[in-house]
Amino acid sequence: MIEIKAKLVRADSAIYATGERVECLIEFTHKVFADEQPPSNRNANEAGLENLAWASAQLHCYRKTSYSTPTADKTQELTELIGRTALDAVTQAPGEVIVATKPKILFCDLKLQPGETKIYFFNEFVPRDGPPTYRGHDIRYFYKITIATQRVKSKVQTLAVPIRVLPIPIIARPDELPVTVETNEELAPTNPFLEKREISELEISWHHLKNVTARRAPKFYRISNKRGFVGRFCLFKPAYKLGEDIVGSLDFDGCQVRCVQFSVKLQQQELPIRPQPPQALQSQSSVGDDASSIQSFDMASIASGVAVDSLHRSATSGSAREKDTPEPTGKLSTISNTHQVCYATQQTQVVVPIPLHVTPTFRTDLVDVKWRLHFEFVTSTMMDFGGPNPESGELKAPAEMPVETMVWNLPVTIYAANPLQIYNPNQTFNLLIK
């Protein structure tokens, strides 16, 4: 009996970013039980050997959806990429393979003595153009490291190691990267004792992603209904990372309509994208909008803040609310919420946490995942707190209060956090071949 064990080298977190290297240790052991007698001579020793013909490992991204998708072109492309002699991963998992790395051969013709163990090291880069791990209403994306082996005169056995992948936006202008790096090196003091190393594209993406999420750009929104002015909401920044808190403030000073209570919900939108003909896709790719990849941004947009500000102009302007065609909402999922009673409050703050287990904002050829803050205000035209109590002199609350409810949606952008900051210990996956 042969036991296969697989464990990721990163023990504290089985989470990786697109473009990051995945490392895994794969162990093959010839198991011997106590009731089995060890071989006494050479012929018996050779008879007790376990022989594996080959073993390979590769990374697959699967898609499971209820949408109707043309899979003929994608299947042919994967066949050319992987090769006809590679393992057919489509039959190994309930889903369609959309991204696959080239298989890496671990060994050929491995012979194991009773109790002997062989350990192999597998590493692979997560493709930058792949989707993140996502479990939605109508579509799912998930990644697995597929380890396949075959004993002589036996069928192929597979072991799958699941991992979580977070999206890192791709910089749309790679030609400007060397100029920026050279400029930084010229301005920095030179040290002859330090070795120069090349800065990878992933490091540059992490650097600019930190700048986007750390930039404070307060935006003020005036909240009104048909009765008059309700209040003013201030959002300190429009872009956040996983694990952060969305912090804002509400100012009811000078209001014409009093806000009795309000609730704020952090909602995830799953918007389906209809498949387009190849001619339309080619025209979009010529313009530079690649809908099949993760949402990208260029360095100029990062520096000026256009990448995150353009989302707010279209969704919060008055012209957007007055359109005849309603904006599609898709499938909604409420992740976290907060509620406050603020009848006699002039100013308060709003804190909505972003969990670490959710999927950041991304876009593929079939789905567009966005985030928004859903506000629900309960307003009243009764501005007084009530009449004074003649006995005690204190204010007496009114027995009835006319109220109205108004709803407002504010889009926000959520980016991925550093995978090392998310604690998600991985386990050892094993497979027994009898």
N, C-alpha and C positions, 0 to 999 in steps of 0.2 A: 504494500500500500504506500502511495506517495501522497504527502501533504504539501500543499502550496500555501505559503503565507505571504501576504503583501501588506506593507505598512508604509505610509508616507513619511518622508524624512522630517518634514515640519510637523512636530507632534502636537503643538499647541493650537494649531489652526489648519483645518483642511480646506482653506479658502485661498484662492489665487486670483490675480488680476490678469486681464488679457495682455499678452506679451510677456508674462512672467514665466519662469522656469518651474516645472513640476518635477519633483524628485521622489523616487519610490524605490524601496528595497524589496526584492522578491526572493523568497527563500524556498528551496526545494529540499525536502527531507524524505528519506526512505524510512518509514515508520516500522518498528518491530515491536510486537506485543510480547508480554511476559510468557505467555503459554507457547510461543514459537521457539523451537530449538535452533540454536545457531549452527551453521554448517561446520562440519568437522574436517573435511578435506578440500582440495582445490576444486574438484568437479562440483561439489556441493556449493562451494563459495561462488562459483560462476553461475550456478543455477539460481542462487539467491539474489543475483543482481537485478535491479530495476533499470530498464532502458527506456529513455524518452527520446523520441525521434527529433523533435524540435520544440522551440518555445519562442514566442514573439510577444511584444507589447506595443500598444499604440493608444492614442487618445481619440475618443469619438465624442461628437456633440449630436445629440438626438433631438428630434422635434416630434411632438405628439399634439395634433390639433384636430379640431372638428371642421376646419375650413377646407374647401376644395382647392387643392394646389396641383399644378402641373409638375409632375415629378420625373418626366422622361428625360429632360435635358440635364437635371441635377444628377440623376442616377448615372447617366453616361459620363458626366464630368468626374464623378467620384470613381467610376470604374477606371478611367484613364489615369487618375491621380494615384489610386492605391495599387492598381495592377490586378490582373485576372487571377493570379495565384495567391493573393492575400486572403485573409479570413473575411468571410462575408458577415460583417457585423450587423447587417439588417435583420438577419434571422436570430440574433442573439438577444435583442432587447425590443420591447414593444414601442417602436418609434421609427422615424425616418432619419437616416444619417444625413446631416447637412454639412458637417465639417469633420474631416478625418485627417490625421497626420499620417505620414508614411510609417509603416510598421518597422520596428527595430528587432532584429533577430538576437535573442539572448544566448542561445546555444543550438548546436546540432549534435545529435547522437550522444546524449548524456547518459552515463552509467553510474549508478549509485549503489554503494555497498550497504548492507543492512545497518541502519543508524547513521549513515553518512548524510551530511547537509552541504548544500551549495547555495551561496548567496550571490545574487546578481543585482546590479544597479541600473535603474532606468531613469532617464531624464528627457524631458520634452518641453518645448515652449508652447504655451497656450496661444492659439492664433489670434492676432490682433483684430481680424475682421469677423470674428465669431460673435454670436449673441451671448448675453449673460445667462446665468442660471435663473430661471423664472418659472413659477407655477401659477398660472392664471386661470381664468374661467374657461376659455376656449382654446388655449394654447399653452404648451409646456416646452421649456428648453432645459435639458440636463446633460451633464458631462460625466463620462466614465472612462477610466483607464481599463482597457480590455487586455487581459493577459490570457493568451491561448497556448495550449500545449497538446501534444498527441503522443500517446504511448504506441509502441510498435504493434501493428495489427489491431488497433483500437480506434475509437472515434475521437474527434477533437473535443477537448474540455476547455471551458473558458471560466475565468474569474474576473468579475467587474468590481472596480474600486471607484465609488462615486466621489466627486469633488464639486465644490461650489466655485463659480467663476463670477467675478465682478467686472463691469465694463469700465474701461478707461477711454475717454474720448480721444480720438485720433487727431493729431495736429494736421491741418489740411495743407500746410505749406512747408514741407520738409526741406525745400531748397534754402530757406532762411535760417535753418538751424546751424550750419557751420559758421555763418557770419556772426551769429550771436555768440557762439562758443569762442570764436577767435577774438571777438571784441572783449569778452570777459577775461580771457587769458592775457590780453595786452594790458588791460587796466590793472589786473591783479599784480601784486609784487611777486617777482620771480624768486624761486628758491631752488638752487641747483641740486639740493639733496632730496627733493621730492620727485617721485616718478609721475610723469604725466599719463593719464589714462583717458580713454575716450568715453564721452558721456553718451549713454544709450538713449534711444528714443523714449523708452519707458520712463527713465529718470526725468527727462525733460517734461514729459506729460504729467508726472507726479508734481513737479515743481510748479508748473503753471496751474494745475488743478488746485494746489494749495493757495495760490494767489487769488483765484476766482472765489473760493469759498471763504477766504479770510477778509476779503475787501468789504468794508462797511460803506454801504451806499443807501442811506435812509430814504424811503419813499413814503409820501403822505397821500392818503386817499380820503376824499370827502364822502361821507355816507349820508345819503338823503333819501327820502321817499316823497310821496305826493303831499304829505302833511307838512314837510319842511326838513330842516337840518337836524340830523340825529347825532352825529359825532364825527370824529376824525381818527383814522387808524394810521399808525406809523409802523412800517416794516423795516427793520434795520438793515437787512440784506436779503436779496432774492434767491441766493444759491446757498445750499447747505450740503453737508456730508452726512453719511449714516452715523447715528449715535449722537448727533447734535440736537439742540433744542431750538425750535423756531420761536423767537422772542419778538413780541410786538407790544405796542401800547395803544390804548383807546382813550381819547380825550373827549369828554362830554360837556366841556365848558361852552356856554353860549348856545346850547341846543334849543331848538324850537319844539322838538318832540322828545319826550323822555324815554330812555331805554330801560325797560324793567329788568330784563335778563337777556343773556346771549350765550350761545354755544359755538365752539369752533371745532371742526373735525378735519383731520388730515386724511384725505381720500386719494386712492390710487385709481386712475382711469386707464382702462384697457380699450383702446380704440382700434377696431379692425381696419385693415387697409386692403382694399379690393385688388386682386391681381390685375395688372395692366398688360397690354400687348407688348411684344418685344420692341416695336417701333417707338412706343412711348417711353419705354425704359431706356432705349438708346438715346433719345433726345434729352432725357433727364440727365443721363451720365455725361453727355457732352457739355451741359451747362455746369455740372459739378455737383449735383445733388445725388448722392448715392444712397438710395433708400434701403438697400439691402445690407448696409453696414451700420455700425453703431453711430449715434449722433456725433458728428465731428465739429470741431471749431478751430479757427485759425488763430495765429498769434496776435494779429492786429485786433481781432475781436476780444481776445482776452485782455489785452492791455487797455482797451477803451471801455470794456464792460458791455459791449454791444451784444455779446453772445447771450447774456442773461436778461438784458433790458428789453430786447425785442419781443420776448415772450409776454411782457407785461403791457406793452403798448396796445397790442391787438386785442387782448382779452379783457382789459379793464377800461378801455376808452368808451365814451358815450356812443360813438358810431357803431361799435361792436354790439352794444345792447339793443340798438334800434334796428338791427337787420331783420328782414322778414323771415329769412331761413334760420331756424334755431340751430345753435351750435350742438353737434353730436356729443353726447356724454359717454357712450359706450357702457362697459360694465364697470361698476363702482365697487370699491372695497374700502370700508372705513377702518383705518389702522389705529388711530388714537384720537381722543377728543378731550375737551375741557369745557366746563360750564361754570358760569358765574351769575349771581344775582346782583345787579348794579343799579337799583332804582335811585338811591340817594348818593351815588358815587360820581365824582367829577372826573376822576382819572384812575385807570387800572391797567394792569399789564396782562398779556396773554403769553403763555408758555405751553407749547405743544411739542412733546418729545418725538424724535424719529427713531424707531427701533433699528437694531442692527441686522435683523433677519430679513428685512424687506429688500426688494430689488430697486436699484436707482432708475432714473430716467433713461430710457433707451428707445431705439426705433429699428425695426427690421422691415423686410419686404412684406410681412403679413400683419404686424401689430405695431402700434405706437403706444407706449406706456408713459403716462404723464402723472404729475402730482398737482394737487390743488388744496387750498384751505377753503372749507365750506362753512360760511358764517350763517347763523340763524339768529335774527334779532327779534325780540318781542318788545314792541313799542307801545306807548300810550300817550294820548294828548292831555292827560291829567297831570299838570305840572306841580300841583301842590301835594304835600305829603299827607294831608288830611286835616280835619278840623280839630281845634283844641278841645280837650276833655274838660268840661266845666267843674268836675269834682277835683281832679288831681292837677289840672293845668297842663298836662302833657298832651302831645299830639295823639289823636286817635286815628288809626288806620282806616281807610275807607272799606266799606263792606263789599263793594263792587268796583271794578276798574275796567273800562273799555280798552282792549288791547288789539293790536294787529301784528302780524308776523311778516317779516321780509327776509329774503335770502340773497346772499352775495357769494360769488366764487372768485377766489384770487389764486392764480397759478403760481407755483414755486418750482424750482429746479433742484433735484436731489442728485448728488454725485456719490461715487463710491468712496469708502474710507480705506485706509491702509489695512490690508488683510491681517497684518500682524497685530493690529489693535483689536481684532475681533476674536474672542476666545471661543474656540469650537474644537475641542480635542477630538482627534480622529482615533479610530479603533483599528485593530488588525483583522483583515479579511482572509479567510482560509478556505481551501477546497481540498477534499479528499478524493483521490483517484484509486479505486479498488481494483 
